[in-house]
């Protein structure tokens, strides 16, 4: 694509759904203007108690869902990204908040942090380990083993009868 050209993409809109003008207005008021369903119903000309029945109609429900997805993609995500970026660049924001936000931004971008589970999956299973490997595994994880055993012991209830 030549520089300066904008690629047009096909985006579904509520016009693609077979909705009455009243239903389109209801969808717009709920999604774009953030009105409560009862308030949107009155403004669109519905009785406030009938709005939930209307919102459950397949075409209306689909239009609301698609409109929300479109709004998130076009407005919400870029806005959230700009806020996150400005917070990351703001030295007055605590280092802890910026570090946490950095991890979340990287995660959303697909740069996933390996978990402990991933590290363990690279090791042999316990049944495949030799006696020496098992001893080394236990030694390297002894602190965690002690912590878990202490937690389990603290939860234990004495069931002995001293009658």
Backbone as JSON Lines, residues from 0, in Angstrom:
{"i":0,"aa":"X","n":[0.85,-1.18,0.0],"ca":[0.0,0.0,0.0],"c":[0.89,1.24,0.0]}
{"i":1,"aa":"X","n":[0.62,2.22,-0.86],"ca":[1.44,3.43,-0.94],"c":[1.35,4.23,0.36]}
{"i":2,"aa":"X","n":[2.45,4.93,0.74],"ca":[2.41,5.74,1.95],"c":[1.34,6.82,1.83]}
{"i":3,"aa":"X","n":[0.72,7.13,2.94],"ca":[-0.31,8.15,2.95],"c":[-1.69,7.64,2.62]}
{"i":4,"aa":"X","n":[-1.78,6.43,2.1],"ca":[-3.07,5.83,1.78],"c":[-3.61,5.12,3.01]}
{"i":5,"aa":"X","n":[-4.87,5.24,3.24],"ca":[-5.51,4.56,4.35],"c":[-6.29,3.38,3.8]}
{"i":6,"aa":"X","n":[-6.05,2.24,4.4],"ca":[-6.75,1.03,3.98],"c":[-8.16,1.04,4.58]}
{"i":7,"aa":"X","n":[-9.13,0.91,3.75],"ca":[-10.51,0.85,4.24],"c":[-10.87,-0.59,4.53]}
{"i":8,"aa":"X","n":[-11.51,-0.77,5.68],"ca":[-11.95,-2.11,6.04],"c":[-13.46,-2.1,6.17]}
{"i":9,"aa":"X","n":[-14.04,-3.23,5.95],"ca":[-15.49,-3.36,6.07],"c":[-15.85,-3.58,7.53]}
{"i":10,"aa":"X","n":[-16.61,-2.66,8.09],"ca":[-17.01,-2.75,9.49],"c":[-18.52,-2.9,9.54]}
{"i":11,"aa":"X","n":[-19.01,-3.92,10.26],"ca":[-20.46,-4.07,10.35],"c":[-21.05,-2.91,11.15]}
{"i":12,"aa":"X","n":[-22.22,-2.49,10.76],"ca":[-22.9,-1.44,11.51],"c":[-24.32,-1.91,11.78]}
{"i":13,"aa":"X","n":[-25.01,-1.14,12.62],"ca":[-26.38,-1.56,12.92],"c":[-27.27,-1.45,11.7]}
{"i":14,"aa":"X","n":[-26.8,-0.76,10.67],"ca":[-27.58,-0.68,9.43],"c":[-27.67,-2.04,8.77]}
{"i":15,"aa":"X","n":[-26.71,-2.93,9.08],"ca":[-26.7,-4.27,8.48],"c":[-27.8,-5.15,9.06]}
{"i":16,"aa":"X","n":[-28.38,-4.74,10.17],"ca":[-29.43,-5.54,10.8],"c":[-30.8,-5.02,10.39]}
{"i":17,"aa":"X","n":[-31.75,-5.92,10.34],"ca":[-33.11,-5.56,9.98],"c":[-33.81,-4.99,11.21]}
{"i":18,"aa":"X","n":[-33.53,-3.72,11.51],"ca":[-34.09,-3.06,12.68],"c":[-35.01,-1.94,12.25]}
{"i":19,"aa":"X","n":[-36.01,-1.7,13.07],"ca":[-36.86,-0.53,12.84],"c":[-36.08,0.7,13.27]}
{"i":20,"aa":"X","n":[-36.54,1.86,12.86],"ca":[-35.87,3.1,13.26],"c":[-35.88,3.26,14.78]}
{"i":21,"aa":"X","n":[-36.97,2.83,15.41],"ca":[-37.09,2.9,16.86],"c":[-36.04,1.99,17.53]}
{"i":22,"aa":"X","n":[-35.84,0.81,16.97],"ca":[-34.84,-0.12,17.51],"c":[-33.42,0.42,17.31]}
{"i":23,"aa":"X","n":[-33.17,1.03,16.14],"ca":[-31.86,1.64,15.89],"c":[-31.57,2.74,16.91]}
{"i":24,"aa":"X","n":[-32.58,3.54,17.18],"ca":[-32.43,4.62,18.16],"c":[-32.13,4.05,19.54]}
{"i":25,"aa":"X","n":[-32.83,2.99,19.9],"ca":[-32.6,2.34,21.2],"c":[-31.15,1.85,21.3]}
{"i":26,"aa":"X","n":[-30.68,1.17,20.27],"ca":[-29.3,0.65,20.26],"c":[-28.3,1.81,20.38]}
{"i":27,"aa":"X","n":[-28.51,2.87,19.6],"ca":[-27.61,4.03,19.64],"c":[-27.58,4.67,21.02]}
{"i":28,"aa":"X","n":[-28.75,4.83,21.64],"ca":[-28.81,5.46,22.96],"c":[-28.11,4.62,24.03]}
{"i":29,"aa":"X","n":[-28.27,3.31,23.94],"ca":[-27.65,2.43,24.94],"c":[-26.15,2.35,24.74]}
{"i":30,"aa":"X","n":[-25.71,2.12,23.51],"ca":[-24.29,1.89,23.26],"c":[-23.5,3.19,23.13]}
{"i":31,"aa":"X","n":[-23.89,4.06,22.23],"ca":[-23.11,5.26,21.94],"c":[-23.23,6.33,23.02]}
{"i":32,"aa":"X","n":[-24.42,6.47,23.58],"ca":[-24.62,7.52,24.57],"c":[-24.55,7.01,26.0]}
{"i":33,"aa":"X","n":[-24.5,5.69,26.16],"ca":[-24.36,5.11,27.5],"c":[-25.58,5.28,28.4]}
{"i":34,"aa":"X","n":[-26.74,5.39,27.8],"ca":[-27.96,5.56,28.6],"c":[-28.38,4.24,29.22]}
{"i":35,"aa":"X","n":[-29.03,4.33,30.37],"ca":[-29.62,3.13,30.99],"c":[-30.74,2.64,30.08]}
{"i":36,"aa":"X","n":[-30.99,1.33,30.04],"ca":[-32.02,0.81,29.14],"c":[-33.39,1.46,29.32]}
{"i":37,"aa":"X","n":[-33.79,1.71,30.57],"ca":[-35.1,2.32,30.82],"c":[-35.17,3.73,30.24]}
{"i":38,"aa":"X","n":[-34.09,4.5,30.44],"ca":[-34.03,5.86,29.93],"c":[-33.99,5.86,28.4]}
{"i":39,"aa":"X","n":[-33.19,4.96,27.83],"ca":[-33.11,4.85,26.38],"c":[-34.46,4.47,25.79]}
{"i":40,"aa":"X","n":[-35.18,3.59,26.49],"ca":[-36.5,3.16,26.02],"c":[-37.45,4.35,25.91]}
{"i":41,"aa":"X","n":[-37.49,5.17,26.96],"ca":[-38.38,6.33,26.94],"c":[-38.01,7.28,25.8]}
{"i":42,"aa":"X","n":[-36.71,7.55,25.64],"ca":[-36.27,8.46,24.59],"c":[-36.53,7.9,23.19]}
{"i":43,"aa":"X","n":[-36.51,6.57,23.06],"ca":[-36.75,5.94,21.76],"c":[-38.24,5.72,21.51]}
{"i":44,"aa":"X","n":[-39.07,6.01,22.51],"ca":[-40.52,5.86,22.33],"c":[-41.09,4.54,22.79]}
{"i":45,"aa":"X","n":[-40.33,3.77,23.56],"ca":[-40.82,2.51,24.12],"c":[-41.35,2.74,25.52]}
{"i":46,"aa":"X","n":[-42.19,1.84,25.97],"ca":[-42.59,1.83,27.37],"c":[-41.39,1.28,28.14]}
{"i":47,"aa":"X","n":[-40.99,1.91,29.25],"ca":[-39.79,1.47,29.97],"c":[-39.78,-0.01,30.36]}
{"i":48,"aa":"X","n":[-40.95,-0.58,30.6],"ca":[-41.0,-1.99,31.01],"c":[-40.85,-2.95,29.84]}
{"i":49,"aa":"X","n":[-41.03,-2.46,28.62],"ca":[-40.92,-3.35,27.45],"c":[-39.51,-3.39,26.86]}
{"i":50,"aa":"X","n":[-38.61,-2.57,27.41],"ca":[-37.28,-2.46,26.82],"c":[-36.51,-3.78,26.88]}
{"i":51,"aa":"X","n":[-36.63,-4.52,27.98],"ca":[-35.86,-5.76,28.1],"c":[-36.36,-6.83,27.13]}
{"i":52,"aa":"X","n":[-37.67,-6.82,26.86],"ca":[-38.21,-7.75,25.86],"c":[-37.65,-7.39,24.48]}
{"i":53,"aa":"X","n":[-37.59,-6.11,24.19],"ca":[-37.05,-5.65,22.91],"c":[-35.56,-5.97,22.79]}
{"i":54,"aa":"X","n":[-34.83,-5.79,23.87],"ca":[-33.39,-6.05,23.85],"c":[-33.06,-7.53,23.66]}
{"i":55,"aa":"X","n":[-34.02,-8.4,23.98],"ca":[-33.8,-9.85,23.8],"c":[-34.13,-10.32,22.39]}
{"i":56,"aa":"X","n":[-34.7,-9.47,21.58],"ca":[-34.95,-9.85,20.18],"c":[-33.6,-10.13,19.52]}
{"i":57,"aa":"X","n":[-33.48,-11.23,18.77],"ca":[-32.18,-11.59,18.2],"c":[-31.5,-10.47,17.41]}
{"i":58,"aa":"X","n":[-32.23,-9.77,16.58],"ca":[-31.62,-8.71,15.76],"c":[-31.15,-7.55,16.63]}
{"i":59,"aa":"X","n":[-31.93,-7.19,17.64],"ca":[-31.56,-6.08,18.53],"c":[-30.37,-6.48,19.39]}
{"i":60,"aa":"X","n":[-30.41,-7.69,19.95],"ca":[-29.29,-8.17,20.78],"c":[-28.0,-8.23,19.96]}
{"i":61,"aa":"X","n":[-28.09,-8.71,18.73],"ca":[-26.91,-8.79,17.86],"c":[-26.4,-7.39,17.53]}
{"i":62,"aa":"X","n":[-27.31,-6.46,17.27],"ca":[-26.9,-5.09,16.94],"c":[-26.23,-4.43,18.14]}
{"i":63,"aa":"X","n":[-26.75,-4.66,19.34],"ca":[-26.12,-4.11,20.55],"c":[-24.73,-4.7,20.72]}
{"i":64,"aa":"X","n":[-24.62,-6.01,20.58],"ca":[-23.32,-6.68,20.74],"c":[-22.31,-6.18,19.72]}
{"i":65,"aa":"X","n":[-22.69,-6.13,18.46],"ca":[-21.79,-5.65,17.4],"c":[-21.41,-4.19,17.62]}
{"i":66,"aa":"X","n":[-22.37,-3.38,18.06],"ca":[-22.08,-1.96,18.29],"c":[-21.1,-1.79,19.43]}
{"i":67,"aa":"X","n":[-21.24,-2.6,20.47],"ca":[-20.3,-2.53,21.6],"c":[-18.91,-2.95,21.14]}
{"i":68,"aa":"X","n":[-18.82,-4.05,20.37],"ca":[-17.52,-4.51,19.86],"c":[-16.88,-3.44,18.98]}
{"i":69,"aa":"X","n":[-17.67,-2.82,18.12],"ca":[-17.15,-1.78,17.25],"c":[-16.68,-0.58,18.06]}
{"i":70,"aa":"X","n":[-17.47,-0.17,19.06],"ca":[-17.11,0.96,19.9],"c":[-15.82,0.67,20.68]}
{"i":71,"aa":"X","n":[-15.69,-0.55,21.18],"ca":[-14.46,-0.93,21.88],"c":[-13.25,-0.87,20.95]}
{"i":72,"aa":"X","n":[-13.41,-1.38,19.74],"ca":[-12.3,-1.42,18.8],"c":[-11.92,-0.03,18.3]}
{"i":73,"aa":"X","n":[-12.92,0.8,18.02],"ca":[-12.67,2.09,17.4],"c":[-12.39,3.19,18.42]}
{"i":74,"aa":"X","n":[-13.07,3.16,19.55],"ca":[-12.94,4.23,20.54],"c":[-12.23,3.76,21.81]}
{"i":75,"aa":"X","n":[-12.72,2.67,22.38],"ca":[-12.22,2.22,23.68],"c":[-10.77,1.8,23.7]}
{"i":76,"aa":"X","n":[-10.39,0.93,22.78],"ca":[-9.01,0.41,22.78],"c":[-7.98,1.51,22.52]}
{"i":77,"aa":"X","n":[-8.17,2.36,21.5],"ca":[-7.19,3.43,21.31],"c":[-7.11,4.4,22.49]}
{"i":78,"aa":"X","n":[-8.26,4.69,23.1],"ca":[-8.27,5.58,24.26],"c":[-7.53,4.93,25.43]}
{"i":79,"aa":"X","n":[-7.81,3.66,25.69],"ca":[-7.14,2.94,26.77],"c":[-5.63,2.89,26.52]}
{"i":80,"aa":"X","n":[-5.25,2.67,25.28],"ca":[-3.83,2.63,24.94],"c":[-3.17,3.99,25.19]}
{"i":81,"aa":"X","n":[-3.84,5.07,24.78],"ca":[-3.27,6.41,25.01],"c":[-3.12,6.7,26.5]}
{"i":82,"aa":"X","n":[-4.13,6.31,27.3],"ca":[-4.05,6.51,28.75],"c":[-2.89,5.71,29.33]}
{"i":83,"aa":"X","n":[-2.8,4.44,28.94],"ca":[-1.71,3.59,29.45],"c":[-0.35,4.17,29.05]}
{"i":84,"aa":"X","n":[-0.24,4.6,27.81],"ca":[1.03,5.15,27.32],"c":[1.41,6.41,28.09]}
{"i":85,"aa":"X","n":[0.43,7.28,28.34],"ca":[0.74,8.52,29.07],"c":[1.13,8.21,30.52]}
{"i":86,"aa":"X","n":[0.48,7.22,31.13],"ca":[0.85,6.83,32.5],"c":[2.25,6.23,32.54]}
{"i":87,"aa":"X","n":[2.58,5.42,31.54],"ca":[3.92,4.82,31.49],"c":[5.01,5.87,31.33]}
{"i":88,"aa":"X","n":[4.71,6.95,30.63],"ca":[5.7,7.99,30.38],"c":[5.74,9.06,31.46]}
{"i":89,"aa":"X","n":[4.78,9.04,32.38],"ca":[4.68,10.05,33.43],"c":[5.53,9.64,34.63]}
{"i":90,"aa":"X","n":[6.61,10.38,34.87],"ca":[7.53,10.06,35.97],"c":[6.88,10.26,37.34]}
{"i":91,"aa":"X","n":[5.79,11.03,37.41],"ca":[5.14,11.25,38.71],"c":[4.29,10.05,39.14]}
{"i":92,"aa":"X","n":[4.01,9.15,38.21],"ca":[3.28,7.92,38.54],"c":[4.26,6.96,39.2]}
{"i":93,"aa":"X","n":[3.81,6.29,40.26],"ca":[4.72,5.42,41.0],"c":[5.32,4.34,40.11]}
{"i":94,"aa":"X","n":[6.55,3.97,40.44],"ca":[7.26,2.95,39.67],"c":[6.51,1.63,39.69]}
{"i":95,"aa":"X","n":[5.89,1.32,40.81],"ca":[5.14,0.06,40.92],"c":[3.96,0.03,39.95]}
{"i":96,"aa":"X","n":[3.22,1.14,39.87],"ca":[2.08,1.23,38.96],"c":[2.56,1.13,37.52]}
{"i":97,"aa":"X","n":[3.64,1.82,37.19],"ca":[4.17,1.77,35.82],"c":[4.67,0.38,35.46]}
{"i":98,"aa":"X","n":[5.31,-0.29,36.42],"ca":[5.8,-1.66,36.17],"c":[4.62,-2.6,35.93]}
{"i":99,"aa":"X","n":[3.6,-2.49,36.77],"ca":[2.41,-3.34,36.61],"c":[1.73,-3.07,35.27]}
{"i":100,"aa":"X","n":[1.61,-1.81,34.93],"ca":[0.99,-1.43,33.66],"c":[1.82,-1.92,32.48]}
{"i":101,"aa":"X","n":[3.13,-1.85,32.6],"ca":[4.02,-2.34,31.53],"c":[3.78,-3.81,31.26]}
{"i":102,"aa":"X","n":[3.68,-4.59,32.33],"ca":[3.44,-6.03,32.19],"c":[2.11,-6.27,31.5]}
{"i":103,"aa":"X","n":[1.09,-5.52,31.89],"ca":[-0.24,-5.7,31.29],"c":[-0.25,-5.31,29.82]}
{"i":104,"aa":"X","n":[0.41,-4.22,29.48],"ca":[0.46,-3.79,28.08],"c":[1.2,-4.82,27.24]}
{"i":105,"aa":"X","n":[2.33,-5.31,27.74],"ca":[3.07,-6.34,27.01],"c":[2.25,-7.61,26.85]}
{"i":106,"aa":"X","n":[1.53,-7.98,27.89],"ca":[0.68,-9.17,27.83],"c":[-0.39,-9.02,26.76]}
{"i":107,"aa":"X","n":[-1.05,-7.85,26.72],"ca":[-2.1,-7.62,25.73],"c":[-1.54,-7.6,24.31]}
{"i":108,"aa":"X","n":[-0.26,-7.21,24.21],"ca":[0.38,-7.16,22.9],"c":[0.86,-8.53,22.45]}
{"i":109,"aa":"X","n":[0.69,-9.53,23.32],"ca":[1.06,-10.89,22.95],"c":[2.41,-11.34,23.48]}
{"i":110,"aa":"X","n":[3.07,-10.5,24.25],"ca":[4.36,-10.87,24.85],"c":[4.07,-11.46,26.22]}
{"i":111,"aa":"X","n":[3.82,-12.76,26.25],"ca":[3.35,-13.42,27.46],"c":[4.53,-13.81,28.35]}
{"i":112,"aa":"X","n":[4.39,-13.48,29.62],"ca":[5.42,-13.81,30.6],"c":[5.31,-15.3,30.92]}
{"i":113,"aa":"X","n":[6.42,-16.03,30.91],"ca":[6.34,-17.45,31.26],"c":[5.93,-17.61,32.72]}
{"i":114,"aa":"X","n":[5.1,-18.59,32.97],"ca":[4.66,-18.84,34.34],"c":[5.5,-19.94,34.95]}
{"i":115,"aa":"X","n":[5.36,-20.11,36.24],"ca":[6.09,-21.17,36.92],"c":[5.69,-22.52,36.35]}
{"i":116,"aa":"X","n":[4.44,-22.65,35.98],"ca":[3.96,-23.91,35.42],"c":[4.74,-24.24,34.14]}
{"i":117,"aa":"X","n":[5.0,-23.2,33.32],"ca":[5.77,-23.41,32.1],"c":[7.18,-23.9,32.42]}
{"i":118,"aa":"X","n":[7.77,-23.37,33.49],"ca":[9.12,-23.78,33.88],"c":[9.13,-25.23,34.31]}
{"i":119,"aa":"X","n":[8.11,-25.64,35.08],"ca":[8.05,-27.02,35.55],"c":[7.8,-27.99,34.41]}
{"i":120,"aa":"X","n":[7.06,-27.54,33.4],"ca":[6.74,-28.45,32.3],"c":[7.98,-28.81,31.49]}
{"i":121,"aa":"X","n":[9.04,-28.0,31.62],"ca":[10.28,-28.3,30.9],"c":[11.09,-29.37,31.62]}
{"i":122,"aa":"X","n":[10.76,-29.63,32.91],"ca":[11.47,-30.64,33.67],"c":[10.85,-32.0,33.42]}
{"i":123,"aa":"X","n":[11.6,-33.02,33.84],"ca":[11.06,-34.38,33.78],"c":[9.94,-34.51,34.8]}
{"i":124,"aa":"X","n":[9.04,-35.44,34.55],"ca":[8.03,-35.72,35.56],"c":[8.71,-36.47,36.7]}
{"i":125,"aa":"X","n":[8.1,-36.44,37.89],"ca":[8.69,-37.08,39.06],"c":[8.94,-38.57,38.82]}
{"i":126,"aa":"X","n":[8.03,-39.21,38.1],"ca":[8.18,-40.65,37.86],"c":[9.36,-40.97,36.93]}
{"i":127,"aa":"X","n":[9.81,-39.99,36.15],"ca":[10.93,-40.21,35.24],"c":[12.28,-39.88,35.86]}
{"i":128,"aa":"X","n":[12.26,-39.24,37.05],"ca":[13.51,-38.81,37.67],"c":[14.22,-39.97,38.36]}
{"i":129,"aa":"X","n":[15.55,-39.88,38.33],"ca":[16.35,-40.86,39.08],"c":[16.32,-40.47,40.56]}
{"i":130,"aa":"X","n":[16.87,-41.33,41.39],"ca":[16.89,-41.06,42.83],"c":[17.64,-39.76,43.13]}
{"i":131,"aa":"X","n":[18.77,-39.55,42.47],"ca":[19.56,-38.33,42.69],"c":[18.82,-37.09,42.2]}
{"i":132,"aa":"X","n":[18.13,-37.22,41.05],"ca":[17.35,-36.08,40.53],"c":[16.21,-35.73,41.47]}
{"i":133,"aa":"X","n":[15.56,-36.75,42.03],"ca":[14.48,-36.5,43.0],"c":[15.02,-35.79,44.23]}
{"i":134,"aa":"X","n":[16.15,-36.24,44.73],"ca":[16.76,-35.61,45.92],"c":[17.1,-34.15,45.63]}
{"i":135,"aa":"X","n":[17.64,-33.87,44.45],"ca":[17.98,-32.5,44.08],"c":[16.72,-31.65,43.93]}
{"i":136,"aa":"X","n":[15.67,-32.23,43.34],"ca":[14.39,-31.53,43.18],"c":[13.81,-31.16,44.54]}
{"i":137,"aa":"X","n":[13.8,-32.1,45.47],"ca":[13.27,-31.85,46.81],"c":[14.09,-30.78,47.51]}
{"i":138,"aa":"X","n":[15.42,-30.87,47.42],"ca":[16.29,-29.89,48.07],"c":[16.04,-28.49,47.52]}
{"i":139,"aa":"X","n":[15.89,-28.37,46.21],"ca":[15.69,-27.05,45.61],"c":[14.31,-26.47,45.9]}
{"i":140,"aa":"X","n":[13.35,-27.32,46.24],"ca":[11.99,-26.85,46.51],"c":[11.59,-27.02,47.97]}
{"i":141,"aa":"X","n":[12.55,-27.25,48.86],"ca":[12.24,-27.54,50.25],"c":[11.48,-26.4,50.93]}
{"i":142,"aa":"X","n":[11.84,-25.16,50.67],"ca":[11.16,-24.02,51.31],"c":[9.68,-24.01,50.94]}
{"i":143,"aa":"X","n":[9.38,-24.23,49.68],"ca":[7.98,-24.25,49.24],"c":[7.25,-25.45,49.82]}
{"i":144,"aa":"X","n":[7.92,-26.59,49.89],"ca":[7.32,-27.79,50.48],"c":[6.98,-27.54,51.94]}
{"i":145,"aa":"X","n":[7.92,-26.94,52.7],"ca":[7.69,-26.64,54.11],"c":[6.52,-25.67,54.29]}
{"i":146,"aa":"X","n":[6.45,-24.67,53.43],"ca":[5.37,-23.68,53.51],"c":[4.01,-24.35,53.29]}
{"i":147,"aa":"X","n":[3.91,-25.2,52.29],"ca":[2.64,-25.88,51.99],"c":[2.27,-26.84,53.11]}
{"i":148,"aa":"X","n":[3.26,-27.58,53.64],"ca":[2.98,-28.5,54.74],"c":[2.51,-27.75,55.98]}
{"i":149,"aa":"X","n":[3.12,-26.59,56.27],"ca":[2.71,-25.78,57.42],"c":[1.29,-25.27,57.24]}
{"i":150,"aa":"X","n":[0.96,-24.85,56.04],"ca":[-0.4,-24.37,55.76],"c":[-1.42,-25.5,55.95]}
{"i":151,"aa":"X","n":[-1.11,-26.67,55.44],"ca":[-2.01,-27.82,55.6],"c":[-2.14,-28.2,57.07]}
{"i":152,"aa":"X","n":[-1.05,-28.16,57.81],"ca":[-1.09,-28.5,59.23],"c":[-1.93,-27.49,60.01]}
{"i":153,"aa":"X","n":[-1.87,-26.22,59.62],"ca":[-2.65,-25.2,60.33],"c":[-4.15,-25.36,60.07]}
{"i":154,"aa":"X","n":[-4.52,-25.97,58.97],"ca":[-5.93,-26.2,58.66],"c":[-6.48,-27.47,59.3]}
{"i":155,"aa":"X","n":[-5.6,-28.33,59.75],"ca":[-6.03,-29.63,60.29],"c":[-6.83,-29.44,61.57]}
{"i":156,"aa":"X","n":[-7.84,-30.27,61.74],"ca":[-8.66,-30.24,62.95],"c":[-8.38,-31.5,63.75]}
{"i":157,"aa":"X","n":[-8.29,-31.31,65.06],"ca":[-8.07,-32.45,65.94],"c":[-9.38,-33.21,66.07]}
{"i":158,"aa":"X","n":[-9.38,-34.45,65.67],"ca":[-10.6,-35.26,65.73],"c":[-10.5,-36.36,66.78]}
{"i":159,"aa":"X","n":[-9.44,-36.31,67.58],"ca":[-9.3,-37.35,68.61],"c":[-10.31,-37.09,69.72]}
{"i":160,"aa":"X","n":[-10.8,-38.16,70.27],"ca":[-11.81,-38.08,71.32],"c":[-11.13,-38.3,72.66]}
{"i":161,"aa":"X","n":[-11.31,-37.36,73.56],"ca":[-10.69,-37.45,74.88],"c":[-11.74,-37.74,75.93]}
{"i":162,"aa":"X","n":[-12.63,-38.66,75.69],"ca":[-13.77,-38.99,76.51],"c":[-13.49,-39.65,77.76]}
